[in-house]
Amino acid sequence: MSLPAFAELLERLVFTPGRLAKLALIRRWFDEQPDPERGVGLAALTGELVFSAAKPSVIRALVAERTDPVLLALSQDYVGDFAETVALIWPEKAGSNAPPPMLSEVVEGLELATRAEVPALIETWLDSLDSNGRFALIKLVTGALRVGVSARLARVALAEWAGRGVEEIEEVWHGVAPPYIPIFRWLEGREPRPDPRDAPVFRPLMLAHPLEEADLGAIEAAPEDWRAEWKWDGIRVQLAASPGGVRLWSRTGEDVSGAFPELLEGLPFHATLDGELLVVRDGVVAPFADLQQRLNRKVITPKMQRDFPVAVRLYDLLVDGAEDLRPLPFATRRGRLEEWFTRHRPPGMDLSPLVAFSSLRHLAELREGARAASIEGLMLKRADSPYVAGRVKGLWWKWKRAPLTVDAVLMYAQRGHGKRSSYYSDYTFGLWRAAEDGTEELVPVGKAYSGYTDQELVWLDRWIREHTTGRFGPVREVEKALVLEVIFDAAQLSGRHRSGVAMRFPRIARIRRDKPAVEADRLETLLAMVENRAETVD
């Protein structure tokens, strides 16, 4: 597959709304493209390609040599996206008539080239491509495709193309390197299923449904059939340790081992564990804002490890040695987990305690008291439930505490991505506080891009366009006149925010067209919601 063919796929994915339509495009692409091109493209869609010697700064330097820097800056300000700007503004070079490269040729070239060789390679390819091809090349190099396709969705497309369950593919995915030729041969019936052997592969997680009013009866009728745990306010992880290595996976199967090296040192066991990643200091669970300091970091310094020490609170034992425990009932797996923990006592880990309760009313009382100790609410699990991938209704429930709320003023808006790329769908909002001169000022306190309906999005987009007062690249400043009711899970002190406070999972509950901006909440109201969390780790 030539790079222009991959560029066409990216363009269609960008401008194709809807999950089903995107899946159809990717399935068709698997049918039409040969090996290794389809596997390389799949790796690009799933974010598995990393080119250490190719940085965005290389492309920026190349385009700066051929264009006026003022024109480049103005163009990027107008277009918004760096890759699209360069693709459009790149000047053609006289006498350059090289054929467009193959996708696999580009990937192999970037993987083998030295840092000094990379600029010349990229320049040659940019000269051989049209604007669509240049756009795809830059997106590929920088690793920021942003075409509305997650790694999970790409694997779902692969599963649908082959007529298999996505869980089957995810069980072997991390044991096979791009371009995934053994996987494609297996799916086409040409070879047996790849054996990851002792590789620390990801097992798809079991997830819970939100508990609703109609679901309470099953728990009330037979509370002895259920087990309760606290729902901790961290990030769900899976730790896989095997003779082939140790990996820490996110809930979507992303390898996050590099961000938490201290958890993976010297683990003398063969097991797969399900748990929650938390920052813990002297036995006390820290707010989620502290964990955010460790997320998405390329370099983890010893100081960062000391300041934000992490631990895994264990929920479940999926694999013990060569034995797969997932078909066993939860109560049995929990007993095995307790036995396993007693044997190994791994550093940086503890058990999530079971919560004793006698009735649904008792559970409700416990839930209401959960706004402390980094607890989001309760998890309810049937004692006889096997560990099955995805959300199976009736087996596991999550019963979150009621959200907090403030009325905030819309300050800035930015266009979204994918099907929302033509709408202003990302909102920054603020609360009132007293300025140094004694006047009232708005200070930004958070951003939200969910919670509203499609009809509300259309209304908000039109309102923003009609009330824009300033433009800063892709960002629009608006008249401080619209109040949004914002709900969120928690408030935490934060030195990274101008307001000094951060919200956990803010989303738009409704548009307060009935409320004037001067009556929106003050910063003091939000600060009063900051939690003092404390929980001892055994």
C-alpha positions in Angstrom: 0.0 0.0 0.0 1.4 3.3 -1.0 1.3 6.2 1.5 -1.3 8.0 -0.6 -3.6 5.1 -0.1 -3.1 5.4 3.6 -3.7 9.1 3.3 -7.0 8.4 1.6 -8.0 6.1 4.4 -7.2 8.8 7.0 -9.1 11.4 5.1 -12.2 9.2 4.8 -12.0 8.4 8.5 -11.8 12.1 9.4 -14.9 13.0 7.4 -16.9 9.9 8.1 -19.1 10.4 11.2 -20.5 7.4 13.1 -18.8 4.4 14.6 -20.4 1.9 12.2 -19.3 3.8 9.1 -15.7 4.0 10.4 -15.7 0.3 11.2 -16.8 -0.4 7.6 -14.0 1.7 6.2 -11.3 -0.2 8.2 -12.8 -3.6 7.3 -12.8 -2.7 3.6 -9.2 -1.6 3.9 -8.2 -5.0 5.4 -9.8 -6.7 2.4 -8.0 -4.5 -0.1 -4.5 -4.1 1.2 -1.7 -6.7 1.2 0.8 -7.7 3.8 2.8 -6.0 5.4 1.1 -2.8 4.4 -2.3 -3.5 6.2 -0.5 -4.5 9.4 1.7 -1.4 9.3 -1.4 0.8 8.8 -3.2 -1.0 11.7 -0.2 -0.3 13.9 -0.4 3.4 13.0 -4.2 3.5 13.8 -3.6 1.7 17.2 -0.7 4.0 18.2 1.9 1.2 18.2 4.5 3.1 16.0 7.0 5.3 17.8 9.9 6.9 16.0 12.4 8.1 18.5 14.6 10.0 16.0 11.7 11.7 14.2 10.3 14.7 16.2 7.8 17.4 15.2 10.7 19.9 15.6 12.4 18.2 12.6 9.4 19.0 10.4 9.1 22.5 11.8 12.8 23.1 10.9 12.3 21.7 7.4 9.3 23.9 6.6 11.0 26.9 8.1 13.8 26.6 5.6 11.4 26.8 2.6 8.8 29.3 3.8 8.6 32.7 5.3 8.3 32.3 9.1 5.7 35.0 9.4 3.6 33.4 6.7 4.0 30.0 8.4 2.9 31.5 11.8 -0.1 33.2 10.2 -1.1 30.1 8.3 -1.0 27.9 11.4 -3.0 30.4 13.3 -5.7 30.3 10.7 -5.7 26.6 10.0 -5.1 25.5 13.6 -3.6 22.1 12.9 0.2 21.9 12.4 0.2 18.9 10.1 -2.5 20.4 7.9 -0.7 23.7 7.8 2.6 22.1 6.6 0.8 19.9 4.1 -0.8 22.9 2.5 2.1 25.4 2.6 4.9 23.0 1.6 6.4 24.4 -1.6 7.0 22.0 -4.5 10.7 21.5 -5.4 11.6 21.8 -9.1 12.9 18.5 -10.6 11.5 16.3 -7.8 9.6 13.5 -9.4 10.3 10.5 -7.1 7.4 8.1 -6.8 5.4 8.2 -3.5 6.8 5.8 -0.9 5.1 2.7 0.4 3.8 2.9 3.9 6.0 0.1 5.1 9.0 1.9 3.4 8.4 5.0 5.5 8.1 3.1 8.7 11.2 1.0 8.1 13.1 4.0 7.0 12.3 5.9 10.2 13.0 2.9 12.4 16.5 2.3 10.8 17.6 5.9 10.2 19.9 7.8 12.5 18.8 11.1 14.0 21.1 12.9 11.4 19.6 11.0 8.5 15.9 11.6 9.4 15.5 15.2 8.1 16.7 14.3 4.6 14.4 11.2 4.5 11.3 13.2 5.5 12.2 16.1 3.1 12.4 13.6 0.2 9.1 12.1 1.0 7.4 15.4 1.4 8.6 16.4 -2.0 7.2 13.2 -3.6 3.7 13.6 -2.1 0.7 15.7 -2.7 -1.0 17.7 0.1 -3.1 14.7 1.3 0.0 12.5 1.3 2.1 15.1 3.2 -0.7 15.4 5.8 -0.7 11.6 6.3 3.1 11.5 6.5 3.3 14.2 9.2 0.5 12.6 11.2 2.3 9.3 11.0 5.7 10.8 12.1 4.2 12.7 15.0 1.9 9.9 16.1 -1.1 12.2 16.4 -3.6 10.8 13.8 -6.8 12.1 15.4 -9.1 10.5 12.9 -11.7 9.4 15.5 -10.4 5.9 15.7 -9.2 4.5 19.1 -6.9 1.5 19.3 -9.9 -0.5 20.7 -12.1 0.5 17.7 -9.4 -0.6 15.2 -9.2 -4.0 16.9 -13.0 -4.3 16.9 -12.8 -3.7 13.1 -10.2 -6.4 12.8 -12.4 -8.8 14.8 -15.5 -8.0 12.7 -13.5 -8.4 9.5 -12.4 -11.9 10.6 -15.8 -12.9 12.2 -14.2 -13.3 15.7 -14.6 -11.8 19.1 -12.4 -8.8 19.9 -11.4 -10.5 23.1 -9.7 -13.3 21.2 -7.6 -10.8 19.4 -6.7 -8.8 22.5 -5.5 -11.9 24.2 -2.7 -12.3 21.6 -2.3 -8.7 20.4 0.6 -7.7 22.7 2.5 -11.0 22.0 2.9 -10.2 18.3 4.8 -7.2 16.9 3.7 -5.1 13.9 2.9 -5.7 11.1 1.0 -8.5 12.8 1.5 -11.0 9.9 0.9 -14.1 12.2 -2.4 -12.5 13.4 -3.6 -11.9 9.9 -2.6 -15.4 8.8 -4.5 -16.9 11.8 -7.6 -14.8 11.1 -7.6 -15.9 7.5 -7.3 -19.6 8.5 -3.8 -20.0 7.1 -2.0 -20.6 10.4 -2.9 -21.6 14.0 -3.6 -18.9 16.6 -0.4 -17.2 17.7 0.9 -18.4 21.0 2.2 -15.5 23.1 3.9 -18.2 25.3 5.2 -16.5 28.4 4.7 -12.9 27.1 3.0 -10.6 29.6 -0.1 -10.1 27.5 -3.2 -7.9 28.3 -6.4 -9.7 29.2 -9.5 -7.6 28.4 -11.0 -6.1 31.6 -14.4 -6.8 33.1 -16.4 -3.6 33.6 -19.5 -2.6 35.5 -22.8 -1.0 34.6 -24.0 2.0 36.6 -26.5 0.9 39.2 -30.0 2.4 38.6 -33.2 2.5 40.5 -34.6 -0.5 38.6 -31.6 -2.6 39.6 -31.8 -2.2 43.3 -34.4 -5.0 43.7 -32.0 -7.8 43.0 -29.6 -6.6 45.7 -32.4 -6.0 48.2 -33.9 -9.4 47.6 -30.7 -11.4 48.2 -27.9 -9.3 49.7 -26.0 -12.5 50.6 -25.5 -13.1 46.9 -23.4 -9.9 46.5 -20.0 -8.7 47.5 -19.2 -5.0 48.0 -15.9 -3.0 47.6 -15.0 0.6 47.6 -14.6 2.2 44.2 -11.3 3.9 44.5 -10.5 7.2 42.7 -7.5 6.3 40.7 -7.0 4.6 37.3 -7.8 1.0 36.6 -4.7 -1.1 35.7 -3.7 -4.7 35.0 -0.3 -6.0 36.1 1.0 -8.9 34.1 4.2 -10.7 35.4 5.6 -13.7 33.5 8.9 -15.3 32.5 8.7 -13.1 29.4 8.7 -9.8 31.4 6.4 -7.5 33.4 3.9 -5.0 32.0 1.4 -2.6 33.5 -1.6 -2.1 31.2 -4.3 0.6 31.3 -7.9 -0.4 31.0 -7.8 0.0 27.2 -4.7 -2.2 26.9 -2.1 0.6 26.6 1.3 -0.2 28.0 1.9 2.4 30.8 4.9 0.5 32.3 7.4 3.3 31.5 5.5 5.8 33.7 5.7 3.6 36.8 9.0 1.7 36.8 9.1 1.2 40.5 6.1 -1.1 40.5 7.7 -3.5 38.1 11.1 -4.1 39.7 11.9 -7.6 40.8 8.5 -9.2 40.8 9.2 -12.9 41.6 5.8 -14.4 40.5 3.9 -15.4 37.4 0.4 -13.8 37.6 -2.1 -11.3 36.1 -3.7 -8.9 38.6 -6.5 -6.5 38.3 -6.4 -3.3 40.5 -6.4 0.4 40.9 -3.4 2.6 40.6 -3.1 5.3 43.4 -0.7 7.7 44.9 0.0 6.6 48.5 2.1 8.5 51.0 2.8 7.0 54.4 -0.2 4.7 54.0 -2.6 7.6 53.1 -4.2 7.7 49.6 -3.6 11.0 47.9 -6.1 12.9 45.7 -6.4 12.0 42.1 -4.7 15.3 41.2 -1.5 13.9 42.6 -1.7 10.8 40.4 -2.2 13.1 37.4 1.4 14.3 38.0 2.6 10.8 37.0 0.4 10.3 34.0 1.5 10.7 30.4 5.1 11.5 31.4 7.9 10.5 29.0 10.6 10.9 31.7 10.1 9.8 35.3 12.7 11.2 37.6 13.7 9.9 41.0 12.3 13.1 42.5 8.9 12.5 40.9 8.9 8.9 42.3 9.6 10.2 45.8 7.1 13.1 45.6 4.3 11.0 44.1 4.8 7.4 45.2 2.4 5.0 43.6 0.8 1.7 44.7 -1.7 -0.8 43.2 -4.7 -1.7 45.2 -5.7 -5.2 44.1 -9.2 -6.2 43.1 -8.9 -9.6 41.4 -6.5 -12.4 40.4 -7.0 -13.4 36.7 -4.1 -15.8 36.1 -2.0 -17.6 38.7 1.0 -19.3 37.1 -0.3 -21.3 34.2 -3.9 -21.4 35.6 -6.6 -19.2 34.2 -8.9 -18.2 37.0 -11.3 -16.1 35.0 -14.0 -18.8 34.6 -14.2 -19.3 38.5 -16.8 -17.4 40.6 -15.8 -14.1 42.0 -15.9 -15.4 45.6 -13.5 -18.2 44.7 -11.1 -15.8 42.9 -11.2 -13.4 45.9 -10.2 -16.3 48.1 -7.4 -17.2 45.8 -6.3 -13.5 45.7 -6.1 -13.4 49.4 -4.0 -16.6 49.6 -1.8 -15.3 46.8 -1.2 -12.0 48.5 -0.3 -13.7 51.8 2.3 -15.8 50.0 4.0 -13.0 48.0 3.3 -9.7 49.8 4.6 -7.7 46.8 5.9 -4.3 47.6 3.7 -1.4 46.4 0.5 -3.5 46.5 -2.3 -4.1 48.9 -5.8 -5.6 48.9 -8.9 -3.6 48.3 -11.0 -4.6 51.4 -14.5 -6.1 51.1 -17.2 -3.9 52.6 -19.5 -5.7 55.0 -23.2 -4.8 54.7 -26.5 -6.3 55.8 -29.0 -4.6 53.6 -29.5 -2.3 50.7 -30.3 0.5 53.2 -27.0 -0.2 54.9 -25.2 0.0 51.6 -26.8 3.3 50.8 -25.6 4.8 54.1 -22.1 3.6 53.3 -22.2 5.2 49.9 -23.3 8.5 51.2 -20.3 8.6 53.5 -17.9 7.8 50.6 -16.9 11.4 49.8 -13.6 10.9 51.5 -10.5 8.7 51.3 -10.3 8.8 47.5 -13.5 6.8 47.3 -15.9 7.3 44.3 -18.6 5.1 45.6 -19.2 1.3 45.8 -18.7 -1.7 43.5 -21.2 -4.5 43.8 -20.2 -7.9 42.4 -22.2 -11.1 42.3 -20.4 -13.7 44.3 -20.9 -16.3 41.5 -19.8 -14.0 38.6 -17.0 -15.2 36.3 -14.5 -12.7 35.0 -15.8 -11.9 31.5 -14.6 -9.1 29.2 -16.6 -6.0 28.7 -19.9 -5.0 30.4 -22.3 -7.8 31.2 -25.4 -6.4 32.8 -26.4 -8.0 36.1 -22.9 -9.2 37.2 -21.1 -6.1 38.4 -22.5 -2.7 39.3 -20.9 0.6 40.1 -22.8 2.8 42.5 -21.1 6.2 42.5 -21.8 8.9 45.0 -23.9 11.9 43.8 -21.9 14.5 41.8 -21.1 18.0 43.0 -22.3 21.0 41.0 -21.6 24.7 40.4 -23.0 27.3 38.1 -20.1 28.7 36.0 -19.7 31.2 33.2 -18.5 30.2 29.7 -15.2 32.0 28.9 -13.6 30.2 25.9 -14.5 27.6 23.3 -12.6 25.4 20.9 -13.6 23.1 18.1 -13.7 19.4 18.8 -12.3 16.4 16.8 -13.8 13.9 14.4 -17.5 14.4 13.9 -17.4 17.5 16.2 -14.6 19.2 14.2 -17.0 21.7 12.8 -18.6 22.6 16.1 -17.3 24.5 19.1 -17.7 21.7 21.6 -14.8 22.1 24.1 -15.6 24.7 26.8 -13.6 26.5 29.4 -15.6 28.0 32.2 -14.9 30.2 35.2 -16.1 31.4 38.6 -16.1 34.9 40.2 -13.6 36.1 42.7 -12.4 39.5 44.0 -9.5 41.0 42.0 -6.6 42.8 43.6 -8.2 46.2 42.7 -11.4 45.2 44.5 -13.5 44.5 41.3 -15.0 41.2 40.4 -13.2 39.0 37.9 -13.7 35.5 36.3 -11.0 32.9 36.8 -11.0 29.7 34.7 -11.7 26.6 36.9 -12.1 23.8 34.3 -12.9 22.5 30.9 -15.7 20.2 29.7 -16.6 18.6 26.4 -19.4 16.2 27.3 -22.8 16.0 29.1 -24.8 18.1 26.6 -27.3 16.8 24.0 -26.8 17.1 20.2 -29.5 19.8 20.2 -27.7 21.7 22.9 -24.4 21.4 21.0 -26.0 23.1 18.0 -27.4 25.9 20.1 -24.1 26.4 22.0 -22.1 26.5 18.7 -24.4 29.1 17.3 -24.3 31.2 20.5 -20.5 31.1 20.5 -20.2 32.2 16.9 -22.6 35.1 17.6 -20.8 36.2 20.8 -17.1 35.8 20.0 -15.1 38.7 21.3 -11.5 37.5 20.6 -9.6 34.9 18.6 -6.5 33.1 19.7 -5.6 30.5 17.0 -8.3 27.8 17.3 -9.6 29.3 20.6 -12.5 31.7 20.7 -13.1 34.1 23.6 -16.8 34.8 24.2 -18.9 37.4 25.9 -19.1 36.5 29.6 -22.8 36.1 29.5 -23.8 32.4 29.4 -24.1 30.3 32.6 -23.5 26.5 32.5 -24.4 24.1 35.2 -21.3 22.0 35.6 -21.3 18.7 37.5 -18.1 16.9 38.7 -17.0 14.1 40.9 -14.6 15.9 43.2 -12.6 19.1 43.8 -9.0 19.1 44.7 -6.3 21.7 45.3 -3.9 22.1 42.4 -0.8 24.2 41.9 -1.1 23.7 38.1 -4.3 25.7 37.8 -4.5 29.5 38.1 -7.6 29.1 40.3 -5.7 26.8 42.7 -8.3 24.1 42.4 -9.1 21.3 39.9 -12.3 19.4 39.1 -12.5 15.6 38.6 -14.5 14.7 35.4 -16.4 18.0 34.8 -19.3 17.8 32.4 -22.1 20.1 31.3 -25.4 19.2 33.0 -27.5 22.0 31.5 -27.5 25.5 29.9 -28.7 28.1 32.4 -30.3 30.5 30.0 -32.5 31.6 32.9 -29.6 32.8 35.0 -27.5 36.0 34.5 -23.8 35.7 34.6 -23.4 37.9 37.7 -25.3 35.3 39.7 -22.9 32.5 38.8 -21.0 30.8 41.7 -17.9 32.2 43.3 -14.5 30.5 43.5 -15.0 30.2 47.3 -17.9 27.9 46.7 -15.7 25.5 44.7 -12.9 25.7 47.2 -15.3 24.7 50.0 -15.9 21.4 48.2 -12.2 20.4 48.3 -11.9 17.1 50.0 -9.6 16.1 52.8 -8.9 12.5 52.0 -7.3 9.9 54.2 -7.1 6.2 53.8 -4.6 3.8 55.4 -3.0 1.1 53.3 -2.4 -2.1 55.2 
